[in-house]
Amino acid sequence: MRLDFLSPLGVTVLLGLSMLVNLAWGLSWPLLEITGIHLAWGLVGWGVLLLSGVAYVVVPMFLLTPAFPGWLTRLLAPLLFLLLALWSGAEAAGWSGAPVLAAVVAAGCGTFALATLWLLVRSKRARLDATQRYWRLGLACAVGGAALWAVGRLWPALGLWSGLPLLLGMLLLVGGFMSVITGMLYKIVPFLIWLHLQNAGQGRVLAPNMKRILAENAMARQMAAHAVALALLLAAVVRPAWFAWPAGLALLLSNLWLLVNLWRCLQVYRRHLRQIGEQLAAAA
C-alpha cells in the first residue's frame, strides 16, 4: 500500500514545492507544464490510487459486491505509477507521444472505474441505498472525466478550450471524489456509531438499528441536492454568467445538508449512550 499512494503523494508535494521555488526565485521553468504534471500526480497518482486501495476493501465489505479481480488489484497501482512517470517525462521534454501516454493513463483510471461499476451492478443488496447511488454517480463522473481528458489530449481543438480544466475539475473533484467520500460517510459513520453503542451496551442493551441512526430518506434528499449542485456546476463552466451563483448556492446547500445529517447522527449517538448508561446503572 505504501507504493499505492504515499510515493505519488511525495511526487505531488515535490512538484508543488518546485512551483513555489519557481515563483519565489523568478526562475524560468515551464510553470504551465509543471502545473499540469502536478495536477495529474495529485488526482491520478494519489487520488485514484488511494481511492482504489480503499475500494478494494470497503466495496465488497459494505456494498456486498464480489471481490475485485486479482489482476486489477495487483497491476493497477504499479502500472499507473509507471505510466505517470513516463508521461511526466514525455510532457516535460515536449515529446510528441505525450498525448498518447496521457490517454493510456486515462484508460487505466477508466478501467478501475468501470470494473467497480460492474461489481456494484452485481451487488447482493436487494435495493440501492444512498451509498451505492453515490458510488455510481462518482464512478460515472470518473469515467466521463477520464474520457474527456484523453480526448482533450488527443484532439487539440478540445484541448485548447479554456473551459476544459474547469469541466474536468467539476467532474473529478465534485462529481467523483466528493460523491464517493460522501457516500462512504453515510455508511461508515452510522456503522461506527452502532458498533460503539453495541460495545457500550455490554451485550445487555442493544444498539439502535443503523437505519434509525440516519434515515434513508434524509440521505436520499441530500444526494438529490448534491446532484443538482453538480449539474449546475457543469452548466456554469459553459455559461458562468447564468449558472455560477446558483451553482455555488446549490453546492453550499448540499454540504450544509450533509452537515445536518451527520449532526443528527451525533445527536442519536449521545442520546442512546446516555440511555445505555442509565439502563446499566439501573440494572446494577
Helices and strands as residue ranges (DSSP letters): I 2-6, H 7-25, H 31-40, I 41-48, H 49-63, H 70-93, H 98-121, H 130-154, H 156-159, H 164-169, I 170-178, H 179-200, H 210-213, H 216-238, H 240-283
